[in-house]
Structure formats: structure tokens, C-alpha cells
Amino acid sequence: MLCLKWFNTPLIDKTEKLTVNDQPEGPIMDMPDLVMRKIMENVDFITMLKLRKVCHAFRNFIDVTKLDNELTEVNIKVTPSSIYATIYFTSASRKSVNSNYIAYGNNCLLKVKEGRNEKAKFMKNQDFVEAFFNDFGFILRNQSKLLKTIAIEESSYNWYLQDSYDRDLLNRVKITYSIHGCCTCTRPLRNFIEAHEHLEKINKTYTLQQTADKFYGRFADILRSRKSPISIQILDVRIMRLSYLLNVAQHIDREQLRGIVIRKTPEYSDREKGKQPTLNEIVELDVFDYIQVLSIRGFKVTVPLETFLHIPDLRVAISTLTIENVLLIKKNMMTSPTVKSRRVYYDRMKDSDTLYKTLGHANSDHNKISWYFKLPGLDQILQISREYHETCFSFTWTKTSCIYNDAVVH
């Protein structure tokens, strides 16, 4: 197999390569399309990415024909000094590829795992964010089929998992840099803890704000360069800034995007501010009228709740919940039985003393109280629940057989 053959060069001394424009081109330029396709059918996905850098012929052929890479899902984790990416395929012979890009000062440690194959590489004078997009930018730019999920998660903390880098390679790099005076100790790193501490020391100047700005800037630039919006079914992000989401979402095919899941990345300043930022701008996106799922955690919305009620599966947070809000959602669901669920988090509830008078008798059920409302002519019951230990109202559908025999159903 040609799997990961691009790692065969020495890891430290010969990481400099010719640019694409300087690469020599030979008879491969004259290969028929059929031969080129056969070559592509017998290499793994990572090798295909690297073949683009061999010569113009490979690069142009791969980009123009947009060969089916069977890619279905992309999971990316971004920390101040690392990017961990996992891509999933439909192929039984190639289920996933893990790629880890870790900063080492101004350089990058790369480790890739595909099946049982693990290879590591040191890229001198290569920014780790740029290294990531040099590989994955091709995916984003040329992906033509629907991606089920793109999940991007930010973390304010540096964490270097033991299997995310090659310790032998790290020790060789450390010794090399010690010789040049960049490190003060030449003793090899003996365990995971020492390696983690060493990487933290080397990368102490990196911040999540700096890395996330660069990451989403490059991400949006690549999506903007596409001839058509990228097709994604679910966009799942944990972000610091709303602008990151807005810059990416505007380049997604609105007819293909089914759901958006948004969570706030915790920051040190969040505790000092003591309040959640708002996410009202999401209603201005072109995709907002088309999505079927919207889940927002860590951000609040202050626009009227009815703005969101066209979305079948909804989770939002607001500052103040009123009895009018509860009745509005109840009416919306009773008149739209295809709606899946609503979940509303709140800081305080206005006129909570009128709740029982308005909704009627409540059923106590472990850590919550529930009201049941039967939909006429159907075996569907709307369950409205209020959590005891969490300021949350949930609205879900259930069946008659799923509730207690002695429960009061309105």
C-alpha cells in the first residue's frame, strides 16, 4: 500500500521541500485520465492529499475531477497551541484518520494515524494552523458531497494527549534545539507528564484568542473561495466569539444545512462578567429560515421567542421567562404536532405564582413537575415539564402508554 508514504523522508534534517511551482514535471503529465483514476483508487486519502504537492498534473487532476473521498464527518478540536482533527469515511477499509498538529515554538509537530499505521513528522518553521489548512484546506475547497457533520470545539486550555505526538520524535527535536540554545536541558523526556510540561513551557506564548482568530479567518477564506456553498448537514461548534460562527455559516448551503449546535467556550473573563453574551445575530443568517435543529448553550437570545418557533427541535436560553412564553410554545406545539421538542433555559420566571392556575394540576415526577395535554384524535400527549434543580422548561411529545396511570391529563 502507499499509505502514508509521504512520511518516509527524515524527520528533522530534511523537512524543507520545493514549492509546488518548483516541482519538476515529467511524463506523468501525459498519463490518460483512466490511468490517473486507477492510481487514485489505490491510494489512501492522506496520500491523495500529498500527491497534490508532487506536480501540477496530480494537483489539477484531483482538484478538477473532485474524486469521491467518501468523507462523511469532520471533528476538529482547537486549543491555544494545537489542532486535533479526526475525519470519518463511509468506506469499511478506511473508517477514520486522526491528524494532530502541535506547535513547538514556531514549528509544528505532526502525527497522523490511519488504521494501524502511525507516522510522525517535524515541520521546521511551519505554523501549526497553516500546516493544518495546507492539508485540510483541500477538503474544504473541493468537497462536493454532503458532509453529515462538521464539529469544531475550542478549549481555553492546552492539553497534549499522550498519543497525540511521538515522544521519540519530540526528544530528538528537544535535543536539537538544546544544542542551538533554545532549550536548557538535554535529558530525554521520560514520561507523559514531563512531555506535557515541556510542551507547555515551549508554547506558553500562545493564546486561544490568537489561534482561534487565525483558524476561523483561514476557514472562512477557504469557504469563500469555493465556487458554490459547502454542503453540511449539521454544524456543531463550541466558540468564544459569535463572529466565528457567522463568518462560517454564511458559506454553507442553506438548503442542505439541517441543524446548528452552538456552545460557549468558557473563558476566565466569564466569571468576572457574570453574564452570558447574546446571540441575536443568528436570526439574520440566510440559513436561519431553513434549519430544523437549533441548540444554543452559553449564549442568550433577547429577540422574541416566536422568532424561533418555526424550528422543530429548539433549545435556547433567555433572561426572563413569562407565563405568556409558556402558553405561546404550548399553542405552537399543539397546533404543529410534527414539532419535536422545545427546551427553554431562563434566569428568572415572571408571574410564577400564576403557573398552576394557568396550566392546571401538575404531576410530580422525581426531579420535576409535569403537565400533560392530549392532542385530540391522536395518541400524542404534550408533556410540559419544569425542572426542580435547573431553571428550565421543556416541551416534548409522549404517548399515553408512557405516562403513569394516575397522572392527570388535560
Buried (B, 14 or more C-beta within 10 A) or exposed (E): EBBBBBBEEEBBEEBEEEEEEEBEEEEBEEBEEEEBBEBBEEBBBBBBBBBBBBBBBBBEBBEEEEBEBEBBBBBBBBBBBBBBBBBBBBBEEBEBBBBBBBBBBEBBBBBBBBBEBBBBBBBBEBBBBBBBBBBBBBBBBBBEEBBBBBBBBBBBEBBBEEEBBBBEBBBBBBBBBBEEEEBEEEEBBEEEEEBBEBBBEBBEEBEBBEBBBBBBEBBBBBBEEBEEBBBBBBBBBBBBBBEBBBBBBBBBBBEBBBBBBBBBBBBEEBEEEEEBEBBEBBEEBEBBEBBBBBBBBBBBBEBEBEBBBBBBBBBBBBEEBBBEBBEBBBEBBBEEEEBBBBBBBBEEBEEEEEBEEEBEEBBEBEEBBBBBBBBEEEEBBBBBBBBEEEBBBBBBBBEBEEBEEEBEBE
